[in-house]
Every structure is written in C-alpha cells, then in structure tokens.
Amino acid sequence: QVQLVESGGGLVQPGGSLRLSCAASGNIFSLYLMGWYRQAPGKQRELVATITSGGTTNYADSVKGRFTISRDSAKNTWYLQMNSLKPEDTAVYYCKADFWALGGDYWGQGTQVTVSS
C-alpha cells in the first residue's frame, strides 16, 4: 500500500507565501514522478507542477516564476513553495505520485489554500 500525507495549507494574504509538503510511505520503491494539482470550486482539477525522480521539473504557465517544486529523496517527501500568491491560486491542492511498478493513481488527501485579504 501507498500513503501520501500532505501538510502546509492555510490562509494567506495576496503576495504572501506558503509551502506545501507531501510525504510518501509504504511500497514506494518505484516512485518516479511526483506532482501537485489543484482544484478550485466549480473547476476541474489542474496540473500545477511535477518533478521526476531525476529532478526534471514542469510547471503550469500560470505558476511559472512563482512556484517551485522540489523533493527530498531521503525523506520521500516533495514540496511546493508558493510565492507571490494571488487570489486565483485559491484551491484545494493535492499531491500525486506515480510508480512504475504499480498501477493506478495515488493522491494525497488535499489541503486548502486560500489567498485573501
């Protein structure tokens, strides 16, 4: 089994920063792709950023230059540093993991990020 546990959401003013964390545990030896997605009310879930086990990153255009995805392989944890937050970044953020030895998608429980003055 695989477990993904997120932390770090909250309420922040526009222009502020937050860091999200996602810790993976269980049968994770084949972890190769880690990501963050978000879903705002009334909208579809969308990709925010991904990072491979080799460190290659990918970002949605809407967050480029403001968000940074990183990972700590020793801790089986990846992060999303969010700077210069905007009200339109308000959403539930989910981490996702892909494993080459396992089928299916693996998601965290979601954490609320609210950007408001």
Stockholm file with secondary structure:
# STOCKHOLM 1.0

chainA/1-117         QVQLVESGGGLVQPGGSLRLSCAASGNIFSLYLMGWYRQAPGKQRELVATITSGGTTNYADSVKGRFTISRDSAKNTWYLQMNSLKPEDTAVYYCKADFWALGGDYWGQGTQVTVSS
#=GR chainA/1-117 SS CEEEEEECCEEECTTCCEEEEEEEEESCTTEEEEEEEEECTTSCCEEEEEEETTCCEEECTTTTTTEEEEEEGGGTEEEEEECSCCGGGCEEEEEEEEETTSCSCEECCCEEEEECC
#=GC SS_cons         CEEEEEECCEEECTTCCEEEEEEEEESCTTEEEEEEEEECTTSCCEEEEEEETTCCEEECTTTTTTEEEEEEGGGTEEEEEECSCCGGGCEEEEEEEEETTSCSCEECCCEEEEECC
//
